[in-house]
């Protein structure tokens, strides 16, 4: 149990170093947070129509990479599928 905790601590430390020293990582995380917030607000607004998009790792990464147009594409895929 102790060795697995050590591995998690080391992974967290490495991620922290990457986040603190990389502007692109910070921008990606900021875009992901904004995208998830946009999905949350859109889910509230579109709840009366029955259109709902789950907030998970995939949608977070997708919104972080593609931004608002990517979220719109996810909603279009939700309608088509």
Order of alpha helices (4+ residues) and beta strands (2+ residues): alpha-alpha-alpha
